[in-house]
Amino acid sequence: MELHDVWFVLIAVLWIGYFFLEGFDFGIGVLTRLLARDRAEKRVLINTIGPVWDGNEVWLLSAGGATFAAFPDWYATLFSGFYLPLLLILVCLIVRGVAFEYRAKRPEESWQRNWESAIFWSSLIPAFLWGVAFGNIVRGVKIDRDMEYVGNLWDLLNPYAILGGLVTLTLFTFHGAVFAALKTLGDIRERARQLALRLGVVTAVLALVFLGWTQADKGDSTSLAAMIVAVVALVAAIGANQAGREGWAFALSGITIVAAVAMLFLTLFPNVMPSSLNDEWSLTVTSASSSPYTLKIMTWCAVIATPVVVIYQAWTYWVFRKRIGTQHIAEAVH
């Protein structure tokens, strides 16, 4: 396997890790309005991800940095063509981080309510737009012979991409509801499980249509296997949630995300960004990659740095593994 193929796989792994981890972060943010009944419950939900949300975003930074270094033409075309939606995602991630830190800095009702609204919208919008972006990448966009995107914003809002956005939004929210049931105590835990059932059913319908569409259009036997794993894992996650096996439900919802994103990358390879104008103008792992020397240096850096990041993040989750409830929230921060 050539190094550019290896780095395509590694970038796919980084995106899978990001969506697995940040997926339930986004879901929790959306659930602050859908699940929480009062300020104390909103604080409980926020606290379930408080120690880990910023570490989860490291996977996004790594995926973006790896794409820039390993496939500079892919990075340039992607970020220029998708400039507005990616900028909106970036703004949302900044606002979301500020909202987590500033929400409890002042006791006024309006102050906290506004920051809570910011958390909701800055979680919902990226959860939707990431699906739109990846839907377009897999479907193909208007790239000319000079590797430049020549379409417009409205070209990105096609039915397939919008369906992809709805899938990521509902899947991440389901993933977040399962995580909330795993991490909380009392009434909010029970309501999270009930909401997860309804979200799971909606997600299953949308995901089956989207993944089936993808398979029919661009799939092969390997992508079909990934699709089957995703669908079976999602159904099993819904069943485990109903049985009260919250740890299994969370693991299975995570497997759903892993398999679904893997399927998208499997249908994409060997392209990294297909052209809908002419197949010969598509960016491939070969045409868009950096030099072999650059990829070799990057590989050594990844071998050294990746285990450190994974071990530290695993330790963080272990330290903050206990459940929390409203009884753990001080009255002053309600």
SERO-828489 format. One record per residue (C-alpha): residue in one letter; y, z, x; chain. Coordinates in Angstrom, 1 decimal, padded with zeros to 4 digits. Layout:
N
+------+--------+--------+--------+------+
| code |  north |     up |   east | unit |
+------+--------+--------+--------+------+
|    a |      Y |      Z |      X |    A |
...
+------+--------+--------+--------+------+
//
This chain:
334
+------+--------+--------+--------+------+
| code |  north |     up |   east | unit |
+------+--------+--------+--------+------+
|    m |  000.0 |  000.0 |  000.0 |    A |
|    e |  003.4 | -001.0 |  001.4 |    A |
|    l |  006.1 |  001.6 |  001.8 |    A |
|    h |  008.3 |  000.1 | -000.9 |    A |
|    d |  005.3 |  000.5 | -003.3 |    A |
|    v |  005.0 |  004.1 | -002.2 |    A |
|    w |  008.6 |  004.8 | -002.9 |    A |
|    f |  008.4 |  003.2 | -006.3 |    A |
|    v |  005.6 |  005.7 | -007.1 |    A |
|    l |  007.6 |  008.6 | -005.7 |    A |
|    i |  010.7 |  007.7 | -007.7 |    A |
|    a |  008.5 |  007.5 | -010.8 |    A |
|    v |  007.2 |  011.0 | -010.0 |    A |
|    l |  010.7 |  012.3 | -009.6 |    A |
|    w |  011.7 |  010.9 | -013.0 |    A |
|    i |  008.6 |  012.3 | -014.5 |    A |
|    g |  009.4 |  015.7 | -013.1 |    A |
|    y |  012.9 |  015.5 | -014.3 |    A |
|    f |  012.0 |  014.7 | -017.8 |    A |
|    f |  009.2 |  017.3 | -017.9 |    A |
|    l |  011.6 |  020.1 | -016.8 |    A |
|    e |  015.0 |  019.0 | -018.1 |    A |
|    g |  013.3 |  017.8 | -021.3 |    A |
|    f |  012.8 |  021.3 | -022.6 |    A |
|    d |  016.3 |  022.2 | -021.3 |    A |
|    f |  017.8 |  019.6 | -023.5 |    A |
|    g |  015.5 |  020.7 | -026.3 |    A |
|    i |  016.7 |  024.3 | -026.1 |    A |
|    g |  020.3 |  023.1 | -026.1 |    A |
|    v |  019.7 |  021.1 | -029.3 |    A |
|    l |  017.9 |  024.1 | -030.8 |    A |
|    t |  020.9 |  026.4 | -030.4 |    A |
|    r |  022.1 |  024.8 | -033.6 |    A |
|    l |  018.8 |  023.9 | -035.3 |    A |
|    l |  016.8 |  027.1 | -034.7 |    A |
|    a |  019.2 |  030.0 | -033.9 |    A |
|    r |  020.6 |  031.8 | -036.9 |    A |
|    d |  023.2 |  033.9 | -035.2 |    A |
|    r |  025.0 |  034.5 | -031.9 |    A |
|    a |  022.2 |  036.8 | -030.6 |    A |
|    e |  019.5 |  034.2 | -031.1 |    A |
|    k |  021.6 |  031.5 | -029.5 |    A |
|    r |  022.0 |  033.8 | -026.5 |    A |
|    v |  018.2 |  034.3 | -026.4 |    A |
|    l |  017.6 |  030.6 | -026.4 |    A |
|    i |  020.2 |  030.1 | -023.6 |    A |
|    n |  018.6 |  032.9 | -021.6 |    A |
|    t |  015.2 |  031.3 | -021.7 |    A |
|    i |  016.5 |  028.5 | -019.5 |    A |
|    g |  019.4 |  030.4 | -017.8 |    A |
|    p |  017.6 |  031.0 | -014.5 |    A |
|    v |  016.1 |  027.5 | -014.2 |    A |
|    w |  018.2 |  024.8 | -015.8 |    A |
|    d |  020.3 |  024.1 | -012.7 |    A |
|    g |  017.1 |  023.9 | -010.5 |    A |
|    n |  015.6 |  021.4 | -013.0 |    A |
|    e |  018.6 |  019.0 | -012.4 |    A |
|    v |  017.7 |  018.8 | -008.7 |    A |
|    w |  015.0 |  016.3 | -009.8 |    A |
|    l |  017.7 |  014.0 | -011.2 |    A |
|    l |  019.7 |  014.2 | -008.0 |    A |
|    s |  016.6 |  013.5 | -006.0 |    A |
|    a |  015.7 |  010.5 | -008.2 |    A |
|    g |  019.2 |  009.1 | -007.9 |    A |
|    g |  019.4 |  009.6 | -004.2 |    A |
|    a |  015.9 |  008.2 | -003.6 |    A |
|    t |  016.8 |  005.1 | -005.6 |    A |
|    f |  020.0 |  004.6 | -003.7 |    A |
|    a |  018.3 |  004.9 | -000.3 |    A |
|    a |  015.0 |  003.1 | -001.1 |    A |
|    f |  016.2 |  000.4 | -003.5 |    A |
|    p |  019.9 | -000.1 | -003.0 |    A |
|    d |  020.0 | -003.3 | -005.0 |    A |
|    w |  018.3 | -001.6 | -007.9 |    A |
|    y |  020.8 |  001.3 | -007.7 |    A |
|    a |  023.8 | -001.0 | -007.5 |    A |
|    t |  022.7 | -003.2 | -010.5 |    A |
|    l |  021.7 | -000.2 | -012.6 |    A |
|    f |  024.8 |  001.9 | -012.1 |    A |
|    s |  027.2 | -001.0 | -012.5 |    A |
|    g |  025.5 | -002.5 | -015.6 |    A |
|    f |  024.9 |  000.9 | -017.2 |    A |
|    y |  028.2 |  002.3 | -016.1 |    A |
|    l |  029.5 |  003.7 | -019.4 |    A |
|    p |  026.2 |  005.3 | -020.7 |    A |
|    l |  025.5 |  006.8 | -017.3 |    A |
|    l |  029.0 |  008.1 | -017.0 |    A |
|    l |  028.7 |  009.7 | -020.4 |    A |
|    i |  025.5 |  011.4 | -019.3 |    A |
|    l |  027.2 |  012.6 | -016.2 |    A |
|    v |  030.1 |  014.0 | -018.2 |    A |
|    c |  027.7 |  015.7 | -020.6 |    A |
|    l |  025.8 |  017.3 | -017.7 |    A |
|    i |  029.0 |  018.7 | -016.2 |    A |
|    v |  030.3 |  020.0 | -019.5 |    A |
|    r |  026.8 |  021.5 | -020.2 |    A |
|    g |  026.8 |  023.4 | -016.9 |    A |
|    v |  030.3 |  024.7 | -017.4 |    A |
|    a |  029.4 |  025.8 | -021.0 |    A |
|    f |  026.4 |  027.8 | -019.8 |    A |
|    e |  028.6 |  029.7 | -017.3 |    A |
|    y |  031.8 |  030.1 | -019.4 |    A |
|    r |  030.5 |  030.8 | -022.9 |    A |
|    a |  030.3 |  034.6 | -022.5 |    A |
|    k |  033.4 |  035.0 | -020.3 |    A |
|    r |  035.6 |  035.9 | -023.2 |    A |
|    p |  034.7 |  037.7 | -026.5 |    A |
|    e |  036.7 |  035.6 | -028.9 |    A |
|    e |  034.7 |  034.0 | -031.7 |    A |
|    s |  036.4 |  030.6 | -031.4 |    A |
|    w |  035.9 |  030.6 | -027.6 |    A |
|    q |  032.1 |  031.2 | -027.8 |    A |
|    r |  031.7 |  028.9 | -030.8 |    A |
|    n |  033.4 |  026.0 | -029.0 |    A |
|    w |  031.2 |  026.4 | -025.9 |    A |
|    e |  028.1 |  026.6 | -028.0 |    A |
|    s |  029.1 |  023.3 | -029.7 |    A |
|    a |  029.5 |  021.9 | -026.2 |    A |
|    i |  026.0 |  023.0 | -025.2 |    A |
|    f |  024.6 |  021.3 | -028.4 |    A |
|    w |  026.3 |  018.0 | -028.0 |    A |
|    s |  026.0 |  017.8 | -024.2 |    A |
|    s |  022.2 |  018.3 | -024.6 |    A |
|    l |  021.7 |  016.0 | -027.5 |    A |
|    i |  023.6 |  013.0 | -026.1 |    A |
|    p |  021.8 |  012.8 | -022.7 |    A |
|    a |  018.5 |  013.3 | -024.4 |    A |
|    f |  019.2 |  010.2 | -026.5 |    A |
|    l |  020.9 |  008.1 | -023.8 |    A |
|    w |  018.1 |  008.5 | -021.3 |    A |
|    g |  015.7 |  006.9 | -023.7 |    A |
|    v |  018.2 |  004.1 | -024.4 |    A |
|    a |  018.6 |  003.5 | -020.6 |    A |
|    f |  014.9 |  003.4 | -019.8 |    A |
|    g |  014.2 |  001.3 | -022.9 |    A |
|    n |  016.6 | -001.3 | -021.5 |    A |
|    i |  015.2 | -001.1 | -018.0 |    A |
|    v |  011.6 | -001.8 | -019.3 |    A |
|    r |  012.7 | -004.4 | -021.8 |    A |
|    g |  014.9 | -006.3 | -019.4 |    A |
|    v |  018.6 | -006.9 | -019.3 |    A |
|    k |  020.9 | -009.8 | -018.5 |    A |
|    i |  020.8 | -010.0 | -014.7 |    A |
|    d |  021.9 | -013.3 | -013.0 |    A |
|    r |  020.8 | -014.9 | -009.8 |    A |
|    d |  023.3 | -012.7 | -007.8 |    A |
|    m |  021.5 | -009.5 | -009.0 |    A |
|    e |  024.5 | -008.6 | -011.2 |    A |
|    y |  024.4 | -007.4 | -014.8 |    A |
|    v |  026.3 | -009.9 | -016.9 |    A |
|    g |  025.8 | -008.4 | -020.3 |    A |
|    n |  028.0 | -005.9 | -022.2 |    A |
|    l |  027.6 | -002.4 | -023.7 |    A |
|    w |  026.4 | -003.8 | -027.1 |    A |
|    d |  023.5 | -005.6 | -025.4 |    A |
|    l |  022.2 | -002.2 | -024.4 |    A |
|    l |  022.2 | -001.0 | -028.0 |    A |
|    n |  019.2 | -003.1 | -029.2 |    A |
|    p |  016.5 | -001.9 | -031.6 |    A |
|    y |  013.9 | -001.3 | -028.9 |    A |
|    a |  016.3 |  000.8 | -026.7 |    A |
|    i |  017.6 |  002.8 | -029.7 |    A |
|    l |  014.1 |  003.6 | -030.7 |    A |
|    g |  013.4 |  004.7 | -027.2 |    A |
|    g |  016.4 |  007.0 | -027.4 |    A |
|    l |  015.1 |  008.5 | -030.7 |    A |
|    v |  011.8 |  009.1 | -029.0 |    A |
|    t |  013.2 |  011.0 | -026.1 |    A |
|    l |  015.5 |  013.0 | -028.3 |    A |
|    t |  012.7 |  014.1 | -030.7 |    A |
|    l |  010.2 |  014.6 | -027.9 |    A |
|    f |  012.5 |  016.7 | -025.8 |    A |
|    t |  013.5 |  018.8 | -028.8 |    A |
|    f |  009.8 |  019.3 | -029.7 |    A |
|    h |  009.1 |  020.2 | -026.0 |    A |
|    g |  012.0 |  022.7 | -026.2 |    A |
|    a |  010.7 |  024.2 | -029.5 |    A |
|    v |  007.3 |  024.8 | -027.9 |    A |
|    f |  009.0 |  026.3 | -024.8 |    A |
|    a |  011.1 |  028.6 | -027.1 |    A |
|    a |  007.9 |  029.8 | -028.8 |    A |
|    l |  006.4 |  030.4 | -025.4 |    A |
|    k |  009.3 |  032.4 | -024.1 |    A |
|    t |  010.6 |  034.4 | -027.0 |    A |
|    l |  009.6 |  037.4 | -029.2 |    A |
|    g |  009.8 |  038.3 | -032.8 |    A |
|    d |  011.1 |  036.2 | -035.7 |    A |
|    i |  012.6 |  033.5 | -033.6 |    A |
|    r |  009.2 |  032.8 | -032.0 |    A |
|    e |  007.6 |  032.2 | -035.3 |    A |
|    r |  010.4 |  030.0 | -036.5 |    A |
|    a |  010.2 |  028.0 | -033.3 |    A |
|    r |  006.5 |  027.3 | -033.9 |    A |
|    q |  007.2 |  026.2 | -037.5 |    A |
|    l |  010.0 |  023.9 | -036.4 |    A |
|    a |  007.8 |  022.5 | -033.6 |    A |
|    l |  005.3 |  021.4 | -036.2 |    A |
|    r |  007.9 |  019.4 | -038.1 |    A |
|    l |  009.4 |  018.0 | -034.9 |    A |
|    g |  005.9 |  017.1 | -033.6 |    A |
|    v |  005.1 |  015.0 | -036.6 |    A |
|    v |  008.3 |  013.1 | -036.4 |    A |
|    t |  007.9 |  012.6 | -032.7 |    A |
|    a |  004.3 |  011.4 | -033.1 |    A |
|    v |  005.4 |  008.7 | -035.6 |    A |
|    l |  008.3 |  007.4 | -033.5 |    A |
|    a |  006.4 |  007.6 | -030.2 |    A |
|    l |  003.4 |  005.7 | -031.6 |    A |
|    v |  005.7 |  002.9 | -032.7 |    A |
|    f |  007.7 |  002.8 | -029.5 |    A |
|    l |  004.7 |  003.0 | -027.1 |    A |
|    g |  002.8 |  000.5 | -029.2 |    A |
|    w |  005.7 | -001.9 | -029.1 |    A |
|    t |  005.9 | -001.5 | -025.3 |    A |
|    q |  002.1 | -002.0 | -024.9 |    A |
|    a |  002.1 | -005.1 | -027.1 |    A |
|    d |  005.1 | -006.6 | -025.2 |    A |
|    k |  004.4 | -005.8 | -021.6 |    A |
|    g |  001.3 | -003.6 | -021.3 |    A |
|    d | -002.1 | -004.0 | -019.6 |    A |
|    s | -005.2 | -001.8 | -019.4 |    A |
|    t | -003.6 |  000.9 | -017.2 |    A |
|    s | -000.6 |  001.3 | -019.4 |    A |
|    l | -002.9 |  001.4 | -022.4 |    A |
|    a | -004.8 |  004.3 | -020.8 |    A |
|    a | -001.5 |  006.1 | -020.2 |    A |
|    m | -000.5 |  005.5 | -023.8 |    A |
|    i | -003.7 |  006.9 | -025.1 |    A |
|    v | -003.3 |  010.0 | -023.0 |    A |
|    a |  000.3 |  010.5 | -024.3 |    A |
|    v | -000.7 |  010.1 | -028.0 |    A |
|    v | -003.8 |  012.4 | -027.7 |    A |
|    a | -001.8 |  015.0 | -025.7 |    A |
|    l |  000.9 |  015.0 | -028.3 |    A |
|    v | -001.5 |  015.5 | -031.2 |    A |
|    a | -003.3 |  018.2 | -029.2 |    A |
|    a |  000.0 |  019.9 | -028.5 |    A |
|    i |  000.8 |  020.0 | -032.3 |    A |
|    g | -002.6 |  021.5 | -032.9 |    A |
|    a | -002.3 |  024.1 | -030.2 |    A |
|    n |  001.1 |  025.1 | -031.4 |    A |
|    q | -000.3 |  025.7 | -034.9 |    A |
|    a | -003.1 |  027.7 | -033.5 |    A |
|    g | -000.6 |  030.0 | -031.7 |    A |
|    r | -001.8 |  028.8 | -028.2 |    A |
|    e |  001.8 |  028.4 | -027.0 |    A |
|    g |  000.9 |  028.0 | -023.3 |    A |
|    w | -001.5 |  025.2 | -024.1 |    A |
|    a |  001.0 |  023.6 | -026.5 |    A |
|    f |  003.7 |  023.6 | -023.8 |    A |
|    a |  001.3 |  022.1 | -021.2 |    A |
|    l |  000.1 |  019.4 | -023.6 |    A |
|    s |  003.7 |  018.5 | -024.6 |    A |
|    g |  004.5 |  018.2 | -020.9 |    A |
|    i |  001.4 |  016.0 | -020.4 |    A |
|    t |  002.8 |  013.8 | -023.2 |    A |
|    i |  006.1 |  013.3 | -021.4 |    A |
|    v |  004.2 |  012.7 | -018.1 |    A |
|    a |  002.0 |  010.1 | -019.6 |    A |
|    a |  004.7 |  008.4 | -021.6 |    A |
|    v |  007.1 |  008.0 | -018.6 |    A |
|    a |  004.2 |  006.9 | -016.4 |    A |
|    m |  003.4 |  004.2 | -019.0 |    A |
|    l |  007.0 |  002.9 | -018.8 |    A |
|    f |  006.8 |  002.7 | -015.0 |    A |
|    l |  003.3 |  001.0 | -015.1 |    A |
|    t |  004.7 | -001.7 | -017.4 |    A |
|    l |  007.7 | -002.1 | -015.2 |    A |
|    f |  005.8 | -002.6 | -011.8 |    A |
|    p |  006.2 | -004.7 | -009.7 |    A |
|    n |  009.7 | -005.2 | -011.1 |    A |
|    v |  012.3 | -002.4 | -010.9 |    A |
|    m |  014.7 | -004.1 | -013.2 |    A |
|    p |  013.6 | -007.2 | -015.1 |    A |
|    s |  016.0 | -010.0 | -015.9 |    A |
|    s |  016.0 | -011.2 | -019.6 |    A |
|    l |  017.7 | -014.4 | -018.5 |    A |
|    n |  015.2 | -015.7 | -015.9 |    A |
|    d |  012.0 | -014.0 | -014.6 |    A |
|    e |  012.9 | -015.3 | -011.1 |    A |
|    w |  016.1 | -013.2 | -011.1 |    A |
|    s |  014.3 | -010.0 | -011.8 |    A |
|    l |  014.7 | -007.2 | -009.2 |    A |
|    t |  011.3 | -006.3 | -007.7 |    A |
|    v |  010.1 | -003.6 | -005.4 |    A |
|    t |  010.1 | -006.2 | -002.6 |    A |
|    s |  013.5 | -007.9 | -003.2 |    A |
|    a |  015.4 | -004.7 | -004.0 |    A |
|    s |  014.0 | -002.4 | -001.3 |    A |
|    s |  015.6 | -001.1 |  001.9 |    A |
|    s |  014.2 | -002.0 |  005.4 |    A |
|    p |  010.8 | -000.7 |  006.4 |    A |
|    y |  012.5 |  001.6 |  009.0 |    A |
|    t |  014.7 |  003.2 |  006.4 |    A |
|    l |  011.7 |  003.8 |  004.2 |    A |
|    k |  009.8 |  005.3 |  007.1 |    A |
|    i |  012.6 |  007.8 |  007.8 |    A |
|    m |  012.8 |  008.7 |  004.1 |    A |
|    t |  009.1 |  009.3 |  003.9 |    A |
|    w |  009.2 |  011.8 |  006.8 |    A |
|    c |  012.1 |  013.6 |  005.1 |    A |
|    a |  010.3 |  013.7 |  001.8 |    A |
|    v |  007.2 |  015.1 |  003.4 |    A |
|    i |  009.2 |  018.0 |  004.9 |    A |
|    a |  011.6 |  018.8 |  002.0 |    A |
|    t |  009.5 |  018.3 | -001.1 |    A |
|    p |  007.0 |  021.2 | -000.6 |    A |
|    v |  009.9 |  023.6 |  000.0 |    A |
|    v |  011.6 |  022.5 | -003.2 |    A |
|    v |  008.4 |  022.7 | -005.3 |    A |
|    i |  007.4 |  026.1 | -003.9 |    A |
|    y |  010.9 |  027.6 | -004.5 |    A |
|    q |  011.1 |  026.3 | -008.0 |    A |
|    a |  007.6 |  027.5 | -008.8 |    A |
|    w |  008.5 |  031.0 | -007.5 |    A |
|    t |  011.6 |  031.0 | -009.8 |    A |
|    y |  009.5 |  030.2 | -012.9 |    A |
|    w |  007.1 |  033.0 | -011.9 |    A |
|    v |  009.8 |  035.6 | -011.5 |    A |
|    f |  011.4 |  034.8 | -014.9 |    A |
|    r |  008.0 |  034.3 | -016.7 |    A |
|    k |  008.4 |  037.1 | -019.3 |    A |
|    r |  009.3 |  036.7 | -022.9 |    A |
|    i |  012.7 |  037.8 | -024.3 |    A |
|    g |  014.0 |  038.6 | -027.7 |    A |
|    t |  017.2 |  039.8 | -029.4 |    A |
|    q |  016.4 |  043.3 | -028.4 |    A |
|    h |  017.1 |  042.3 | -024.8 |    A |
|    i |  020.6 |  041.0 | -025.5 |    A |
|    a |  023.4 |  043.5 | -025.0 |    A |
|    e |  025.8 |  043.8 | -028.0 |    A |
|    a |  028.7 |  042.9 | -025.8 |    A |
|    v |  027.5 |  039.3 | -025.2 |    A |
|    h |  026.4 |  038.5 | -028.8 |    A |
+------+--------+--------+--------+------+
//
